[in-house]
Amino acid sequence: MNVPPEDLDEIDSLQVNVMNTSFYIAISNEYNTNWKETILSFLQYMEREFSRFLRNNELSSLNEVKRDSIIVVSPILFDLLKKAEEYRLKTEGRFSPYLLTQLEVHGYKQSFPFEVAPHHEMIPRYKNEDQSLIFMEGCQVMKKTDQKVDLGGIAKGYAVEAVSKWLQNHTRSTYGIVDGGGDMAMWSKGDKAWTIGIMDPFDEGKEIGSFSIRNGGVATSNTIYRSWLQGETKKHHILDGRTGMPAVSEIVQATVVTEHCLDAEISAKLFFMDDVASVKSVLSKINRKFSYVLVKANGKIEIGGSRENEH
């Protein structure tokens, strides 16, 4: 997705590559608030502490803790883990933060881009029934699982929402947008609307359409871009938390628009795991208002949403 050039006049913006993606942030800044250094430091912190590709960070410390142990984590990680567990329960296990081992076994052991991954002779038995964390006072977390945590897309969506909220609270901007590689949050206190283009999954230089939005969250998931060959099998990064296997679907790209970016980020992935009717039922537990645009492998496009958003 992208923001057309005509929307970029008279705004204060920042563009940076962090968290293995490109962040674009733009706000109205009538009061000339100094915000860029704070936002950049926060995004770098999120990458440094919660990337599974880095060692000796807070996420790796959590994953090294034995089952039934208690660890004290930072307030940000505590909040992020709690939200991830809430989404796991709401989605009936379709979304899961406990997929690190499975991702690595399926070949996703390095940052993109890569095209080929080493083959694993055996895929370890995956259990989703015992995955849980117990949250206690003082940012204490008890691990009740042997599975390791991967925060992947949810950390990016969390960062987008956190940056958006901070900018609205601390800069008094009348409108703005935070785009973290397609995970987007935007706001407007007036007539300002953002025109968002939806990329053609088969040709990144083209768009299949666009829409206008003033306030809300948007996220797109795609199984073409983050995909690779493991042996003779084509695999991608969206795993079904119920099976630990790459989701099998005729859908290759899902875009979801709802009130909050993090809700949209989780919701977009669900469309690869079940039929649309089943996904819509689950999505209503996350946010009762949502719209979606799906692109199928045969190029057909399906548009829909919750009853509140359908006309």
C-alpha positions, -999 to +999 in steps of 0.1 A: +000+000+000+011+035-005+002+072+000-001+093-032+023+123-035-006+148-035-013+138+001+022+147+012+021+185+010+026+207+041+034+178+065+064+168+087+076+134+078+101+107+087+111+076+067+134+050+081+142+013+076+138-005+110+122-037+122+130-053+089+106-030+070+102+006+058+085+030+082+069+062+068+054+086+094+038+119+085+019+145+106+007+180+105+030+199+128+016+234+134+034+237+167+068+225+154+071+198+180+104+178+180+092+143+177+115+124+153+143+115+177+118+101+202+100+080+176+132+067+160+146+057+194+114+038+202+114+019+169+150+010+173+143-003+208+115-024+195+138-039+169+167-044+193+147-061+221+120-081+203+135-094+170+140-131+169+169-127+146+190-110+173+206-126+203+210-114+238+178-093+238+147-094+259+129-118+236+157-143+236+160-141+274+123-150+276+127-179+253+156-193+273+136-195+305+124-231+313+088-241+315+070-232+348+096-205+356+088-169+364+106-140+346+102-103+351+099-085+318+097-048+307+063-031+308+063-030+269+070-067+266+045-075+293+018-056+274+027-070+240+027-106+253-006-101+271-022-087+239-008-116+219-023-141+243-057-123+241-056-126+203-048-163+205-078-169+227-101-147+206-090-164+173-094-199+189-057-206+183-055-195+147-032-167+156-004-178+180+028-161+193+042-195+201+055-205+166+092-197+166+104-233+164+079-241+137+089-210+116+125-221+118+118-257+110+099-246+079+129-225+068+122-190+081+155-186+100+168-154+085+155-120+075+141-115+040+150-114+012+159-151+006+146-176-018+158-211-006+159-226+029+176-258+041+154-289+042+145-305+076+141-342+076+117-342+105+091-316+116+089-318+154+055-326+170+036-294+175+012-290+204-010-260+208-031-271+237-005-262+264+005-228+250+000-201+276+016-175+297+004-164+331+006-127+338+012-115+374+017-082+392+050-064+387+054-074+351+060-110+361+053-138+335+051-175+342+058-197+312+034-226+310+046-238+276+077-254+261+071-235+228+092-204+220+077-170+213+079-151+180+064-117+180+069-111+143+040-091+128+023-083+160+053-063+173+052-043+141+015-036+144+020-028+181+048-003+172+026+014+146-003+018+171+021+030+199+037+056+176+003+068+164-010+073+199+021+090+211+020+115+182-016+123+188-010+129+225+023+148+223+023+168+191-013+181+189-012+172+153-046+176+135-039+146+112-012+120+106-003+086+093+021+058+105+029+032+079+051+003+090+054-018+058+017-019+052+005-019+088-010+015+090-027+038+115-041+072+105-061+100+122-078+132+113-096+158+135-111+175+105-116+169+068-082+154+060-085+120+044-057+096+033-059+078+000-045+043+004-036+023-026-038-016-025-009-032-043-014-058-069+002-090-054+013-102-088+029-069-098+043-046-070+044-017-094+006-017-099-024-012-078-057-031-078-076-001-063-076+025-036-098+038-008-101+069+013-099+069+051-097+095+079-094+075+111-086+038+116-062+010+110-052-010+079-031-041+074-022-063+044-008-098+045+006-116+015+019-151+009+038-143-023+064-118-010+075-137+021+078-171+005+106-195-002+115-230-014+123-257+011+134-287-010+107-288-037+080-274-014+069-237-016+064-223+019+054-189+033+055-171+067+018-173+077+014-204+099-018-217+113-015-217+151-037-248+153-014-269+132+020-252+131+019-256+093+019-229+066-017-220+059-032-234+027-056-211+009-067-199-026-061-164-012-027-148-018-034-113-003-057-100+024-063-063+033-083-055+064-096-021+074-109-016+110-106+008+139-072-003+152-041-013+133-032-042+156-067-056+151-063-053+114-028-070+115-041-101+132-073-102+112-056-101+078-037-133+085-069-152+095-082-151+059-056-176+049-067-202+074-104-208+069-133-200+046-145-164+046-177-171+066-157-187+094-131-159+094-158-132+096-173-149+126-139-149+144-132-113+133-164-101+149-148-111+183-118-089+176-137-058+163-173-057+153-166-032+124-143-043+096-139-043+058-117-065+037-103-069+002-091-104-008-071-114-039-072-150-049-045-170-068-066-168-100-066-130-098-102-126-086-110-100-060-135-103-032-147-073-012-168-075+020-170-067+056-191-068+088-228-060+086-221-025+099-198-018+070-217-035+042-241-014+020 
